[in-house]
Structures are given as structure tokens and as C-alpha cells.
């Protein structure tokens, strides 16, 4: 198997692993085995240990300069602390299909911020794409669906959108670091700083996890969230970007909600209503048009 094919499979695997997270995390929060922040501290801490274990087998890396530490802290805040906590809390309140589709607006947000910060031109085509994406998000949020006790779909959807906003800022802020240091080195330090940031907010829910009631199925789902869904997803994504390109990796994000929808329908019996289909088409079209002929 050549390296190009491996890279494409790695990117496909990345989005499949991320898609599994939606239903696996929802399984835990629905059954009250673990709170969202409790799950979050497990996935971040175990991945952190695995990243540092991987460090033992890496070639010597460039020493991080003191002047870059604030940038690392800011990226850890946006990518790990804010993005992960907002996303996992929002997912606990809303539907996996909603979360998967709303996460897809990240490329649209990047277009908006790039236009504001980097002064990139917003063409008529991109403007129409932004409008379609916004309409799709609004349709999802305002669509009335029956929720489980303790769920708050509107709040959940808003938190997922805010997590996408945080990740958008991270995506822009991390580029200079990725150009200066190895991607694995950057991610390892982001997880290190990010873990310290989330610890005060997530530790209480971690102590409330009902470990004694865990079955083999529960442990397997937790494994899926932590190892493939977090650690391997980041490793595969970095590998794919290194062998191909960031734009190619970005194109694979379209597969993530498709996987997430199928998994949620099979394992959580979630319904794919007409409103969700229309919203999905609007968001897909919005992402495509807003990023047409655009290099990020």
C-alpha cells in the first residue's frame, strides 16, 4: 500500500473516529453513567499520556521558544478547553445528528474570520454560501423535536456552535506554530496545557462516574471515545495532512456528518427527519460555496 493511499485512508479514518464520538458520548450521558465533563477529562488525560508515550519513540524535536508559550496557551484554551468542553456539554443536551451538522459550519466561520482578520475578499458566491449555511443552522436549531428528560436542544445547539467558533480561532492561531514545530509536538503540548485548564472544571464530574456499574459494552464504548475517537483521530489527521494537504484533509470533513448520521440512526435509533435533511443540504452547500477556490 503506497503512502498516498495510506494518507487518504487515515483521513477517512479520522472522520469516522470523530463520528463515532457523537453517539458513544451520547450513550453515556443518556444512561447517566458519566457526565460530559467527566468523559472529557478521561479522553484528554488518557490521550495526553499516549502522546507523551509516543514522544519516547520520536526523533529529537526543536526546543519550544519562550516567546511561543503564550501562543501555545492560547491554542490550548481555544482547541482543548473551550472547544472540547463546549462541544461535549452541548452534545449532552442535543442530538448527535444536530451536533455533527453544526460542527460542519467551522469552514464557514473560518471564511468569515479570514475576511475580517486577514482581509480576504468575500465574493457573491461565498456570501450566498454563508447565507445557506446560516439558514441550515437556524433550521436545525428551531426545528421542534421531542427531547429526552434533561435535554435542552436549543442550548445544546448553541453550545456546539460556540465550540465551532472556538475551534475556528484555534485553526487560525495554530498555523504559525505548525509551521515552526512538528504537528505532533504542537498537539502534545496543547493537550498538556489543555488538560491543566480543564481539570478544575471537569474533576468533580469525574469523581461521580459510576464505575462499578460499567459492563463490557460500556468499557468498549469508553475505549472508542478515548483511543480511536481522540488519540488516533489526531494522529491520523496529522499524518494525512503531512502526506497530502490541509485542503484535502478539509474536504474529508464532509464525510464526518454522514458517518455520524448513520451511526446515530443505527445505534441510538435517531430519526432523520425531512427538516434535518434540508438543513444538511443547506449546510453542505453553504460550506462548498463559501470555500470555493479558497486555500486555507
PASE-279451 format. One line per 3 residues: for each residue x, y, z of C-alpha. Coordinates in nm, 4 decimals, always signed. Layout:
residues N
X/Y/Z ~ ...
This chain:
residues 296
+0.0000/+0.0000/+0.0000 ~ +0.1531/+0.3307/-0.1090 ~ +0.1793/+0.6348/+0.1188
-0.0839/+0.8335/-0.0729 ~ -0.3479/+0.5649/-0.0242 ~ -0.2499/+0.5307/+0.3419
-0.2961/+0.9061/+0.3859 ~ -0.6433/+0.9005/+0.2288 ~ -0.7431/+0.6069/+0.4492
-0.6030/+0.7917/+0.7524 ~ -0.8181/+1.0982/+0.6793 ~ -1.1232/+0.8821/+0.6227
-1.0474/+0.7044/+0.9498 ~ -1.0091/+1.0369/+1.1284 ~ -1.3593/+1.1454/+1.0394
-1.5057/+0.8009/+1.1094 ~ -1.3474/+0.8060/+1.4563 ~ -1.4739/+1.1573/+1.5256
-1.8193/+1.0499/+1.4053 ~ -1.8247/+0.7552/+1.6478 ~ -1.7732/+1.0038/+1.9322
-2.1140/+1.1648/+1.8808 ~ -2.3132/+0.8503/+1.9530 ~ -2.0686/+0.6967/+2.2035
-2.0620/+1.0104/+2.4211 ~ -2.4409/+1.0428/+2.3916 ~ -2.4743/+0.6818/+2.5068
-2.3006/+0.7649/+2.8352 ~ -2.4860/+1.0893/+2.9023 ~ -2.8254/+0.9363/+2.8133
-2.7700/+0.6489/+3.0564 ~ -2.6213/+0.8768/+3.3258 ~ -2.3117/+0.6598/+3.3629
-2.0892/+0.9658/+3.3311 ~ -2.1341/+1.3402/+3.2917 ~ -1.9963/+1.5098/+2.9797
-1.7119/+1.6801/+3.1673 ~ -1.6228/+1.3514/+3.3373 ~ -1.5890/+1.1860/+2.9960
-1.3913/+1.4835/+2.8710 ~ -1.1232/+1.4591/+3.1375 ~ -1.0818/+1.0870/+3.0628
-1.0381/+1.1325/+2.6881 ~ -0.7977/+1.4262/+2.7279 ~ -0.5881/+1.2737/+3.0085
-0.5512/+0.9278/+2.8502 ~ -0.4687/+1.0819/+2.5107 ~ -0.2152/+1.3055/+2.6837
-0.0413/+1.0018/+2.8350 ~ -0.0383/+0.8303/+2.4949 ~ +0.1064/+1.1400/+2.3242
+0.3886/+1.1541/+2.5780 ~ +0.4449/+0.7790/+2.5421 ~ +0.4763/+0.8365/+2.1664
+0.7366/+1.1052/+2.2442 ~ +0.9742/+0.8321/+2.3679 ~ +0.9981/+0.6953/+2.0148
+1.0250/+1.0276/+1.8317 ~ +1.3395/+1.1848/+1.6907 ~ +1.4831/+1.4882/+1.8736
+1.2494/+1.7859/+1.8447 ~ +1.3089/+2.1567/+1.8274 ~ +1.3027/+2.3194/+2.1703
+1.0000/+2.5414/+2.2249 ~ +1.0982/+2.9073/+2.2488 ~ +0.9717/+3.1076/+2.5471
+0.8156/+3.3686/+2.3208 ~ +0.5881/+3.1000/+2.1718 ~ +0.4478/+2.9789/+2.5053
+0.1623/+3.2383/+2.5104 ~ +0.0604/+3.1168/+2.1626 ~ +0.0610/+2.7557/+2.2860
-0.1530/+2.8560/+2.5853 ~ -0.3997/+3.0442/+2.3658 ~ -0.4278/+2.7497/+2.1253
-0.4775/+2.5104/+2.4174 ~ -0.7506/+2.7373/+2.5522 ~ -0.9392/+2.7532/+2.2215
-0.8787/+2.3958/+2.0963 ~ -0.8898/+2.1873/+2.4142 ~ -1.0510/+2.3861/+2.6955
-1.3218/+2.5864/+2.5190 ~ -1.3806/+2.3750/+2.2084 ~ -1.3893/+2.0370/+2.3823
-1.5884/+2.1434/+2.6894 ~ -1.8466/+2.3418/+2.4916 ~ -1.8838/+2.0619/+2.2365
-1.9240/+1.7767/+2.4828 ~ -2.1621/+1.9765/+2.7040 ~ -2.3670/+2.0789/+2.4005
-2.3807/+1.7200/+2.2757 ~ -2.5231/+1.6124/+2.6121 ~ -2.8175/+1.8488/+2.5545
-2.8842/+1.7959/+2.1840 ~ -2.8966/+1.5220/+1.9187 ~ -2.5807/+1.3658/+1.7666
-2.7069/+1.4487/+1.4157 ~ -2.7521/+1.8146/+1.5138 ~ -2.4042/+1.8305/+1.6641
-2.2436/+1.6651/+1.3601 ~ -2.4103/+1.9025/+1.1144 ~ -2.3500/+2.2151/+1.3218
-1.9817/+2.1265/+1.3633 ~ -1.9629/+2.1385/+0.9846 ~ -2.0092/+2.5178/+0.9922
-1.6458/+2.5553/+1.1083 ~ -1.5190/+2.6125/+0.7491 ~ -1.7873/+2.8795/+0.7078
-1.6729/+3.0524/+1.0264 ~ -1.3128/+3.0372/+0.9033 ~ -1.4222/+3.2191/+0.5876
-1.5907/+3.4920/+0.7920 ~ -1.2975/+3.5425/+1.0295 ~ -1.0437/+3.5292/+0.7471
-1.2372/+3.8066/+0.5739 ~ -1.2329/+4.0130/+0.8921 ~ -0.8813/+3.9434/+1.0206
-0.6881/+3.8548/+0.7052 ~ -0.8937/+4.0899/+0.4875 ~ -0.9807/+3.8185/+0.2377
-1.2401/+3.9189/-0.0170 ~ -1.5966/+3.7902/+0.0246 ~ -1.7322/+3.7211/-0.3223
-2.1002/+3.6969/-0.4136 ~ -2.0626/+3.3192/-0.4358 ~ -1.9154/+3.2994/-0.0869
-2.1780/+3.5359/+0.0521 ~ -2.4509/+3.3092/-0.0831 ~ -2.2720/+3.0127/+0.0730
-2.2609/+3.1869/+0.4119 ~ -2.6325/+3.2597/+0.3839 ~ -2.7174/+2.8976/+0.3008
-2.5064/+2.7687/+0.5897 ~ -2.6709/+3.0108/+0.8313 ~ -3.0183/+2.9098/+0.7118
-2.9333/+2.5427/+0.7618 ~ -2.8097/+2.6069/+1.1167 ~ -3.1199/+2.8135/+1.2002
-3.3471/+2.5404/+1.0631 ~ -3.1790/+2.2809/+1.2842 ~ -3.1940/+2.4949/+1.5973
-3.5571/+2.5990/+1.5539 ~ -3.6843/+2.2582/+1.4416 ~ -3.9147/+2.1197/+1.7109
-3.8289/+1.7650/+1.8130 ~ -3.9049/+1.5564/+2.1184 ~ -3.6147/+1.5507/+2.3638
-3.5200/+1.3162/+2.6446 ~ -3.5568/+1.4358/+3.0067 ~ -3.2758/+1.6777/+3.0920
-3.2101/+1.7690/+2.7303 ~ -3.2296/+2.1242/+2.6021 ~ -3.1874/+2.1113/+2.2258
-3.1594/+2.4862/+2.1666 ~ -2.8970/+2.5315/+2.4402 ~ -2.7098/+2.2253/+2.3137
-2.7072/+2.3518/+1.9555 ~ -2.5830/+2.6948/+2.0668 ~ -2.3024/+2.5391/+2.2734
-2.1960/+2.3262/+1.9736 ~ -2.1851/+2.6389/+1.7559 ~ -1.9767/+2.8205/+2.0195
-1.7380/+2.5234/+2.0249 ~ -1.7032/+2.5605/+1.6463 ~ -1.6247/+2.9301/+1.6956
-1.3511/+2.8421/+1.9479 ~ -1.2039/+2.5835/+1.7090 ~ -1.2102/+2.8371/+1.4260
-0.9896/+3.0763/+1.6234 ~ -0.7602/+2.7843/+1.7093 ~ -0.7364/+2.6858/+1.3420
-0.6104/+3.0341/+1.2543 ~ -0.3871/+3.0799/+1.5611 ~ -0.2117/+2.7426/+1.5356
-0.0825/+2.7812/+1.1785 ~ +0.2391/+2.9696/+1.2758 ~ +0.3161/+2.7058/+1.5400
+0.2580/+2.4192/+1.2962 ~ +0.4977/+2.5875/+1.0516 ~ +0.7660/+2.6207/+1.3185
+0.7337/+2.2933/+1.5136 ~ +0.6299/+1.9393/+1.4260 ~ +0.2498/+1.8889/+1.4326
+0.2727/+1.6035/+1.6860 ~ +0.4864/+1.8217/+1.9137 ~ +0.2326/+2.1026/+1.8933
-0.0643/+1.8742/+1.9652 ~ +0.1159/+1.7080/+2.2576 ~ +0.1766/+2.0422/+2.4276
-0.1754/+2.1632/+2.3514 ~ -0.3134/+1.8546/+2.5275 ~ -0.0726/+1.9121/+2.8183
-0.1736/+2.2742/+2.8724 ~ -0.5365/+2.1990/+2.7885 ~ -0.5569/+1.9222/+3.0481
-0.4413/+2.1627/+3.3199 ~ -0.7050/+2.4130/+3.2054 ~ -0.9993/+2.1718/+3.2107
-0.9008/+1.9929/+3.5327 ~ -1.0737/+2.2382/+3.7741 ~ -1.3957/+2.2299/+3.5682
-1.4126/+1.8567/+3.4924 ~ -1.2729/+1.6843/+3.8021 ~ -1.5982/+1.6888/+4.0015
-1.7933/+1.5010/+3.7316 ~ -1.5025/+1.2581/+3.7009 ~ -1.5385/+1.1663/+4.0693
-1.9109/+1.0983/+4.0145 ~ -1.8636/+0.8386/+3.7375 ~ -2.0383/+0.5133/+3.8386
-1.7507/+0.2764/+3.7575 ~ -1.8990/-0.0302/+3.9374 ~ -2.1979/-0.0478/+3.7003
-1.9839/-0.0491/+3.3854 ~ -2.0379/-0.3515/+3.1633 ~ -1.8073/-0.4766/+2.8880
-2.0150/-0.2725/+2.6431 ~ -1.9612/+0.0454/+2.8491 ~ -1.5864/-0.0083/+2.8676
-1.5767/-0.0736/+2.4926 ~ -1.7636/+0.2499/+2.4197 ~ -1.5272/+0.4408/+2.6501
-1.2335/+0.2866/+2.4642 ~ -1.3832/+0.4061/+2.1331 ~ -1.4146/+0.7612/+2.2673
-1.0642/+0.7778/+2.4122 ~ -0.8337/+0.5826/+2.1801 ~ -0.9775/+0.5897/+1.8255
-1.2086/+0.8888/+1.8834 ~ -0.9440/+1.1179/+2.0285 ~ -0.5837/+0.9930/+2.0200
-0.5832/+0.8064/+1.6872 ~ -0.8089/+1.0659/+1.5228 ~ -0.5497/+1.3374/+1.5897
-0.2586/+1.1135/+1.4834 ~ -0.4290/+1.0062/+1.1608 ~ -0.5274/+1.3636/+1.0783
-0.1695/+1.4892/+1.1173 ~ -0.0405/+1.2018/+0.9036 ~ -0.2959/+1.2741/+0.6312
-0.2146/+1.6459/+0.6233 ~ +0.1608/+1.5769/+0.6064 ~ +0.1270/+1.3334/+0.3148
-0.1448/+1.5210/+0.1235 ~ -0.2509/+1.8785/+0.2103 ~ -0.4638/+2.0792/+0.4516
-0.7217/+2.1450/+0.1790 ~ -0.7541/+1.7733/+0.1038 ~ -0.7901/+1.6998/+0.4739
-1.0550/+1.9703/+0.4945 ~ -1.2528/+1.8072/+0.2151 ~ -1.2862/+1.4896/+0.4205
-1.4857/+1.6796/+0.6839 ~ -1.7887/+1.6252/+0.4577 ~ -1.7743/+1.2534/+0.5416
-1.7946/+1.3096/+0.9182 ~ -2.1649/+1.4039/+0.9442 ~ -2.2535/+1.1223/+0.7018
-2.0837/+0.8694/+0.9309 ~ -2.2343/+1.0369/+1.2395 ~ -2.5882/+1.0262/+1.0977
-2.5639/+0.6574/+1.0049 ~ -2.4167/+0.5608/+1.3427 ~ -2.6788/+0.7622/+1.5365
-2.9615/+0.6077/+1.3341 ~ -2.8315/+0.2518/+1.3855 ~ -2.7247/+0.2607/+1.7500
-2.9354/+0.5406/+1.9037 ~ -3.2409/+0.4950/+1.6796 ~ -3.2313/+0.8662/+1.5986
-3.4689/+0.9707/+1.3216 ~ -3.3559/+1.1503/+1.0081 ~ -3.6458/+1.3901/+0.9579
-3.7133/+1.5946/+0.6439 ~ -3.6101/+1.9107/+0.8301 ~ -3.2707/+1.7567/+0.9131
-3.2185/+1.6514/+0.5519 ~ -3.2998/+2.0013/+0.4238 ~ -3.0763/+2.1606/+0.6901
-2.7945/+1.9214/+0.5963 ~ -2.8229/+2.0084/+0.2281 ~ -2.8185/+2.3810/+0.3081
-2.5112/+2.3480/+0.5302 ~ -2.3261/+2.1248/+0.2814 ~ -2.3987/+2.3702/+0.0008
-2.3004/+2.6614/+0.2239 ~ -1.9648/+2.5053/+0.3134 ~ -1.8920/+2.4236/-0.0503
-1.9767/+2.7693/-0.1850 ~ -1.8129/+2.9676/+0.0967 ~ -1.4857/+2.7772/+0.0454
-1.4918/+2.7586/-0.3348 ~ -1.1471/+2.8251/-0.4807 ~ -1.0183/+2.9150/-0.1366
-0.6860/+2.7999/+0.0023 ~ -0.6628/+2.7883/+0.3811
